[in-house]
Amino acid sequence: MSNTTELLQQALQALSPEHLDIQDDSAQHAGHAGARDGGKHYHLTIVSHRFSGLNRVQRHRLVYQTVGDLMQQQIHALAIHALTPEEI
């Protein structure tokens, strides 16, 4: 597990996830400008009650707000699949 993946996991604990899966997709983007310096592309699946009553954009904003500084340095792209427990 990469350092960035661990940092993502730690930051996302603030959303009290019931399920959290982070995939490092950086190898699929080799040669892409954002792939320089390694691990920069991630896919996130997160299930949390905190998403109840929020639409997709609001959920994504909450995730981006939660991971904050990681988006400025360690992450170039983050695909988000955010669900409530009732949606799985």
N, CA, C and O atoms as a GROMACS GRO file, in nm:
protein
  352
    1MET      N    1   0.084  -0.117   0.000
    1MET     CA    2   0.000   0.000   0.000
    1MET      C    3   0.089   0.124   0.000
    1MET      O    4   0.185   0.132   0.076
    2SER      N    5   0.057   0.221  -0.086
    2SER     CA    6   0.140   0.341  -0.096
    2SER      C    7   0.112   0.436   0.020
    2SER      O    8   0.009   0.427   0.088
    3ASN      N    9   0.205   0.526   0.041
    3ASN     CA   10   0.189   0.628   0.144
    3ASN      C   11   0.064   0.712   0.118
    3ASN      O   12  -0.008   0.746   0.212
    4THR      N   13   0.039   0.747  -0.008
    4THR     CA   14  -0.078   0.827  -0.042
    4THR      C   15  -0.206   0.751  -0.010
    4THR      O   16  -0.302   0.810   0.040
    5THR      N   17  -0.209   0.622  -0.040
    5THR     CA   18  -0.326   0.541  -0.007
    5THR      C   19  -0.351   0.542   0.143
    5THR      O   20  -0.466   0.554   0.186
    6GLU      N   21  -0.247   0.529   0.221
    6GLU     CA   22  -0.261   0.532   0.366
    6GLU      C   23  -0.311   0.668   0.414
    6GLU      O   24  -0.395   0.675   0.503
    7LEU      N   25  -0.260   0.775   0.354
    7LEU     CA   26  -0.305   0.909   0.391
    7LEU      C   27  -0.452   0.930   0.355
    7LEU      O   28  -0.527   0.992   0.430
    8LEU      N   29  -0.493   0.878   0.240
    8LEU     CA   30  -0.633   0.885   0.200
    8LEU      C   31  -0.721   0.810   0.301
    8LEU      O   32  -0.823   0.862   0.345
    9GLN      N   33  -0.680   0.690   0.337
    9GLN     CA   34  -0.757   0.612   0.434
    9GLN      C   35  -0.771   0.687   0.565
    9GLN      O   36  -0.880   0.692   0.623
   10GLN      N   37  -0.664   0.745   0.612
   10GLN     CA   38  -0.667   0.819   0.739
   10GLN      C   39  -0.761   0.939   0.729
   10GLN      O   40  -0.843   0.961   0.818
   11ALA      N   41  -0.750   1.017   0.623
   11ALA     CA   42  -0.833   1.136   0.607
   11ALA      C   43  -0.981   1.100   0.597
   11ALA      O   44  -1.066   1.169   0.653
   12LEU      N   45  -1.011   0.992   0.525
   12LEU     CA   46  -1.151   0.955   0.501
   12LEU      C   47  -1.219   0.894   0.623
   12LEU      O   48  -1.341   0.875   0.623
   13GLN      N   49  -1.142   0.862   0.727
   13GLN     CA   50  -1.203   0.812   0.851
   13GLN      C   51  -1.295   0.919   0.911
   13GLN      O   52  -1.386   0.886   0.988
   14ALA      N   53  -1.273   1.045   0.878
   14ALA     CA   54  -1.359   1.154   0.926
   14ALA      C   55  -1.503   1.138   0.878
   14ALA      O   56  -1.595   1.195   0.938
   15LEU      N   57  -1.524   1.061   0.770
   15LEU     CA   58  -1.658   1.038   0.718
   15LEU      C   59  -1.722   0.912   0.774
   15LEU      O   60  -1.830   0.872   0.731
   16SER      N   61  -1.657   0.850   0.870
   16SER     CA   62  -1.707   0.727   0.935
   16SER      C   63  -1.755   0.624   0.832
   16SER      O   64  -1.871   0.583   0.836
   17PRO      N   65  -1.667   0.583   0.742
   17PRO     CA   66  -1.710   0.489   0.637
   17PRO      C   67  -1.742   0.351   0.691
   17PRO      O   68  -1.674   0.299   0.780
   18GLU      N   69  -1.847   0.291   0.635
   18GLU     CA   70  -1.879   0.151   0.664
   18GLU      C   71  -1.799   0.060   0.570
   18GLU      O   72  -1.771  -0.055   0.601
   19HIS      N   73  -1.764   0.115   0.456
   19HIS     CA   74  -1.682   0.044   0.357
   19HIS      C   75  -1.594   0.147   0.290
   19HIS      O   76  -1.638   0.258   0.259
   20LEU      N   77  -1.468   0.110   0.268
   20LEU     CA   78  -1.373   0.200   0.203
   20LEU      C   79  -1.278   0.115   0.119
   20LEU      O   80  -1.210   0.026   0.170
   21ASP      N   81  -1.273   0.144  -0.010
   21ASP     CA   82  -1.183   0.075  -0.101
   21ASP      C   83  -1.112   0.179  -0.185
   21ASP      O   84  -1.176   0.260  -0.253
   22ILE      N   85  -0.980   0.177  -0.180
   22ILE     CA   86  -0.899   0.272  -0.257
   22ILE      C   87  -0.809   0.191  -0.350
   22ILE      O   88  -0.729   0.109  -0.305
   23GLN      N   89  -0.822   0.217  -0.479
   23GLN     CA   90  -0.740   0.150  -0.579
   23GLN      C   91  -0.644   0.251  -0.640
   23GLN      O   92  -0.685   0.359  -0.682
   24ASP      N   93  -0.516   0.215  -0.645
   24ASP     CA   94  -0.416   0.299  -0.710
   24ASP      C   95  -0.412   0.258  -0.857
   24ASP      O   96  -0.364   0.150  -0.891
   25ASP      N   97  -0.461   0.345  -0.943
   25ASP     CA   98  -0.466   0.319  -1.087
   25ASP      C   99  -0.352   0.387  -1.163
   25ASP      O  100  -0.358   0.398  -1.286
   26SER      N  101  -0.252   0.432  -1.093
   26SER     CA  102  -0.144   0.510  -1.154
   26SER      C  103  -0.074   0.436  -1.267
   26SER      O  104  -0.037   0.498  -1.367
   27ALA      N  105  -0.055   0.306  -1.254
   27ALA     CA  106   0.016   0.229  -1.357
   27ALA      C  107  -0.057   0.234  -1.491
   27ALA      O  108   0.005   0.223  -1.597
   28GLN      N  109  -0.188   0.250  -1.487
   28GLN     CA  110  -0.267   0.257  -1.611
   28GLN      C  111  -0.248   0.390  -1.683
   28GLN      O  112  -0.290   0.405  -1.797
   29HIS      N  113  -0.185   0.485  -1.616
   29HIS     CA  114  -0.167   0.618  -1.673
   29HIS      C  115  -0.020   0.652  -1.698
   29HIS      O  116   0.016   0.770  -1.706
   30ALA      N  117   0.062   0.550  -1.711
   30ALA     CA  118   0.205   0.571  -1.736
   30ALA      C  119   0.223   0.658  -1.859
   30ALA      O  120   0.159   0.636  -1.962
   31GLY      N  121   0.310   0.756  -1.848
   31GLY     CA  122   0.336   0.846  -1.959
   31GLY      C  123   0.249   0.970  -1.958
   31GLY      O  124   0.281   1.068  -2.025
   32HIS      N  125   0.139   0.966  -1.885
   32HIS     CA  126   0.050   1.081  -1.871
   32HIS      C  127   0.117   1.183  -1.780
   32HIS      O  128   0.185   1.145  -1.684
   33ALA      N  129   0.100   1.311  -1.807
   33ALA     CA  130   0.167   1.417  -1.729
   33ALA      C  131   0.141   1.403  -1.580
   33ALA      O  132   0.232   1.426  -1.500
   34GLY      N  133   0.020   1.367  -1.540
   34GLY     CA  134  -0.013   1.354  -1.399
   34GLY      C  135   0.049   1.233  -1.334
   34GLY      O  136   0.046   1.220  -1.211
   35ALA      N  137   0.104   1.143  -1.414
   35ALA     CA  138   0.162   1.020  -1.358
   35ALA      C  139   0.308   1.039  -1.318
   35ALA      O  140   0.368   0.949  -1.259
   36ARG      N  141   0.366   1.154  -1.349
   36ARG     CA  142   0.504   1.180  -1.306
   36ARG      C  143   0.514   1.164  -1.156
   36ARG      O  144   0.418   1.189  -1.084
   37ASP      N  145   0.627   1.123  -1.109
   37ASP     CA  146   0.655   1.107  -0.966
   37ASP      C  147   0.573   0.996  -0.902
   37ASP      O  148   0.561   0.993  -0.780
   38GLY      N  149   0.516   0.906  -0.980
   38GLY     CA  150   0.445   0.791  -0.925
   38GLY      C  151   0.308   0.825  -0.869
   38GLY      O  152   0.266   0.940  -0.870
   39GLY      N  153   0.239   0.721  -0.820
   39GLY     CA  154   0.106   0.722  -0.761
   39GLY      C  155   0.025   0.848  -0.756
   39GLY      O  156   0.027   0.918  -0.655
   40LYS      N  157  -0.044   0.880  -0.861
   40LYS     CA  158  -0.123   1.002  -0.864
   40LYS      C  159  -0.268   0.981  -0.907
   40LYS      O  160  -0.348   1.074  -0.896
   41HIS      N  161  -0.306   0.863  -0.954
   41HIS     CA  162  -0.441   0.835  -1.002
   41HIS      C  163  -0.506   0.729  -0.912
   41HIS      O  164  -0.452   0.620  -0.895
   42TYR      N  165  -0.622   0.763  -0.856
   42TYR     CA  166  -0.688   0.672  -0.761
   42TYR      C  167  -0.836   0.660  -0.792
   42TYR      O  168  -0.898   0.751  -0.847
   43HIS      N  169  -0.891   0.546  -0.754
   43HIS     CA  170  -1.034   0.520  -0.762
   43HIS      C  171  -1.082   0.487  -0.622
   43HIS      O  172  -1.027   0.399  -0.556
   44LEU      N  173  -1.184   0.559  -0.577
   44LEU     CA  174  -1.234   0.546  -0.441
   44LEU      C  175  -1.378   0.500  -0.440
   44LEU      O  176  -1.463   0.558  -0.508
   45THR      N  177  -1.406   0.396  -0.363
   45THR     CA  178  -1.544   0.356  -0.332
   45THR      C  179  -1.560   0.372  -0.182
   45THR      O  180  -1.485   0.313  -0.104
   46ILE      N  181  -1.658   0.451  -0.143
   46ILE     CA  182  -1.680   0.477  -0.001
   46ILE      C  183  -1.830   0.471   0.029
   46ILE      O  184  -1.912   0.525  -0.045
   47VAL      N  185  -1.864   0.404   0.139
   47VAL     CA  186  -2.002   0.392   0.185
   47VAL      C  187  -2.009   0.455   0.323
   47VAL      O  188  -1.938   0.416   0.415
   48SER      N  189  -2.098   0.554   0.336
   48SER     CA  190  -2.109   0.626   0.463
   48SER      C  191  -2.249   0.685   0.479
   48SER      O  192  -2.311   0.727   0.382
   49HIS      N  193  -2.296   0.686   0.602
   49HIS     CA  194  -2.423   0.753   0.633
   49HIS      C  195  -2.414   0.904   0.610
   49HIS      O  196  -2.515   0.971   0.594
   50ARG      N  197  -2.292   0.955   0.610
   50ARG     CA  198  -2.272   1.100   0.590
   50ARG      C  199  -2.320   1.147   0.453
   50ARG      O  200  -2.340   1.267   0.433
   51PHE      N  201  -2.340   1.055   0.360
   51PHE     CA  202  -2.387   1.092   0.226
   51PHE      C  203  -2.539   1.096   0.216
   51PHE      O  204  -2.592   1.135   0.112
   52SER      N  205  -2.609   1.056   0.320
   52SER     CA  206  -2.756   1.055   0.320
   52SER      C  207  -2.808   1.196   0.294
   52SER      O  208  -2.765   1.292   0.358
   53GLY      N  209  -2.901   1.207   0.201
   53GLY     CA  210  -2.963   1.335   0.169
   53GLY      C  211  -2.879   1.424   0.078
   53GLY      O  212  -2.922   1.535   0.046
   54LEU      N  213  -2.762   1.378   0.037
   54LEU     CA  214  -2.676   1.457  -0.052
   54LEU      C  215  -2.682   1.401  -0.193
   54LEU      O  216  -2.688   1.280  -0.214
   55ASN      N  217  -2.680   1.491  -0.291
   55ASN     CA  218  -2.674   1.444  -0.429
   55ASN      C  219  -2.528   1.412  -0.464
   55ASN      O  220  -2.439   1.430  -0.382
   56ARG      N  221  -2.506   1.366  -0.585
   56ARG     CA  222  -2.372   1.321  -0.625
   56ARG      C  223  -2.268   1.432  -0.613
   56ARG      O  224  -2.159   1.409  -0.561
   57VAL      N  225  -2.300   1.551  -0.660
   57VAL     CA  226  -2.205   1.663  -0.653
   57VAL      C  227  -2.172   1.697  -0.508
   57VAL      O  228  -2.056   1.720  -0.475
   58GLN      N  229  -2.272   1.701  -0.423
   58GLN     CA  230  -2.249   1.731  -0.281
   58GLN      C  231  -2.163   1.623  -0.215
   58GLN      O  232  -2.078   1.655  -0.131
   59ARG      N  233  -2.184   1.499  -0.251
   59ARG     CA  234  -2.102   1.390  -0.198
   59ARG      C  235  -1.956   1.406  -0.240
   59ARG      O  236  -1.865   1.391  -0.158
   60HIS      N  237  -1.936   1.436  -0.367
   60HIS     CA  238  -1.800   1.453  -0.417
   60HIS      C  239  -1.732   1.572  -0.349
   60HIS      O  240  -1.615   1.565  -0.313
   61ARG      N  241  -1.806   1.680  -0.333
   61ARG     CA  242  -1.749   1.797  -0.264
   61ARG      C  243  -1.709   1.762  -0.122
   61ARG      O  244  -1.604   1.807  -0.074
   62LEU      N  245  -1.791   1.683  -0.054
   62LEU     CA  246  -1.759   1.643   0.083
   62LEU      C  247  -1.631   1.560   0.086
   62LEU      O  248  -1.547   1.578   0.175
   63VAL      N  249  -1.616   1.470  -0.008
   63VAL     CA  250  -1.494   1.388  -0.015
   63VAL      C  251  -1.373   1.477  -0.043
   63VAL      O  252  -1.271   1.467   0.025
   64TYR      N  253  -1.385   1.566  -0.143
   64TYR     CA  254  -1.272   1.655  -0.177
   64TYR      C  255  -1.235   1.744  -0.058
   64TYR      O  256  -1.117   1.766  -0.031
   65GLN      N  257  -1.335   1.794   0.012
   65GLN     CA  258  -1.310   1.876   0.131
   65GLN      C  259  -1.237   1.794   0.237
   65GLN      O  260  -1.148   1.846   0.305
   66THR      N  261  -1.275   1.669   0.252
   66THR     CA  262  -1.217   1.582   0.354
   66THR      C  263  -1.072   1.547   0.324
   66THR      O  264  -0.990   1.540   0.416
   67VAL      N  265  -1.039   1.525   0.198
   67VAL     CA  266  -0.901   1.487   0.164
   67VAL      C  267  -0.813   1.609   0.138
   67VAL      O  268  -0.691   1.597   0.130
   68GLY      N  269  -0.875   1.726   0.125
   68GLY     CA  270  -0.807   1.855   0.118
   68GLY      C  271  -0.673   1.862   0.051
   68GLY      O  272  -0.662   1.854  -0.071
   69ASP      N  273  -0.570   1.876   0.132
   69ASP     CA  274  -0.434   1.900   0.083
   69ASP      C  275  -0.380   1.788  -0.005
   69ASP      O  276  -0.292   1.812  -0.088
   70LEU      N  277  -0.429   1.667   0.012
   70LEU     CA  278  -0.380   1.557  -0.072
   70LEU      C  279  -0.408   1.585  -0.220
   70LEU      O  280  -0.331   1.545  -0.307
   71MET      N  281  -0.519   1.654  -0.248
   71MET     CA  282  -0.553   1.686  -0.386
   71MET      C  283  -0.458   1.789  -0.445
   71MET      O  284  -0.448   1.801  -0.567
   72GLN      N  285  -0.388   1.862  -0.362
   72GLN     CA  286  -0.296   1.964  -0.410
   72GLN      C  287  -0.158   1.908  -0.443
   72GLN      O  288  -0.086   1.965  -0.525
   73GLN      N  289  -0.122   1.797  -0.381
   73GLN     CA  290   0.014   1.745  -0.395
   73GLN      C  291   0.020   1.601  -0.446
   73GLN      O  292   0.074   1.575  -0.553
   74GLN      N  293  -0.035   1.508  -0.369
   74GLN     CA  294  -0.015   1.366  -0.397
   74GLN      C  295  -0.112   1.307  -0.500
   74GLN      O  296  -0.083   1.202  -0.556
   75ILE      N  297  -0.225   1.372  -0.524
   75ILE     CA  298  -0.327   1.313  -0.612
   75ILE      C  299  -0.351   1.402  -0.733
   75ILE      O  300  -0.375   1.522  -0.720
   76HIS      N  301  -0.342   1.340  -0.851
   76HIS     CA  302  -0.372   1.412  -0.975
   76HIS      C  303  -0.517   1.388  -1.016
   76HIS      O  304  -0.585   1.479  -1.064
   77ALA      N  305  -0.566   1.264  -0.996
   77ALA     CA  306  -0.702   1.229  -1.034
   77ALA      C  307  -0.762   1.134  -0.930
   77ALA      O  308  -0.697   1.040  -0.884
   78LEU      N  309  -0.887   1.163  -0.893
   78LEU     CA  310  -0.957   1.080  -0.796
   78LEU      C  311  -1.098   1.054  -0.847
   78LEU      O  312  -1.182   1.143  -0.851
   79ALA      N  313  -1.122   0.930  -0.886
   79ALA     CA  314  -1.257   0.888  -0.927
   79ALA      C  315  -1.330   0.845  -0.800
   79ALA      O  316  -1.279   0.766  -0.722
   80ILE      N  317  -1.451   0.899  -0.781
   80ILE     CA  318  -1.523   0.876  -0.656
   80ILE      C  319  -1.655   0.806  -0.682
   80ILE      O  320  -1.733   0.847  -0.768
   81HIS      N  321  -1.678   0.699  -0.606
   81HIS     CA  322  -1.805   0.629  -0.604
   81HIS      C  323  -1.850   0.635  -0.458
   81HIS      O  324  -1.804   0.556  -0.375
   82ALA      N  325  -1.940   0.729  -0.427
   82ALA     CA  326  -1.983   0.754  -0.289
   82ALA      C  327  -2.129   0.712  -0.272
   82ALA      O  328  -2.218   0.761  -0.342
   83LEU      N  329  -2.152   0.621  -0.177
   83LEU     CA  330  -2.285   0.564  -0.154
   83LEU      C  331  -2.325   0.571  -0.009
   83LEU      O  332  -2.240   0.582   0.080
   84THR      N  333  -2.456   0.563   0.015
   84THR     CA  334  -2.504   0.543   0.151
   84THR      C  335  -2.518   0.393   0.171
   84THR      O  336  -2.522   0.318   0.074
   85PRO      N  337  -2.525   0.347   0.296
   85PRO     CA  338  -2.543   0.203   0.320
   85PRO      C  339  -2.670   0.148   0.254
   85PRO      O  340  -2.673   0.032   0.213
   86GLU      N  341  -2.772   0.229   0.244
   86GLU     CA  342  -2.898   0.184   0.183
   86GLU      C  343  -2.885   0.164   0.032
   86GLU      O  344  -2.968   0.095  -0.028
   87GLU      N  345  -2.785   0.221  -0.030
   87GLU     CA  346  -2.769   0.213  -0.174
   87GLU      C  347  -2.686   0.094  -0.220
   87GLU      O  348  -2.675   0.070  -0.341
   88ILE      N  349  -2.630   0.018  -0.127
   88ILE     CA  350  -2.550  -0.096  -0.170
   88ILE      C  351  -2.631  -0.223  -0.168
   88ILE      O  352  -2.579  -0.330  -0.202
   0.00000   0.00000   0.00000
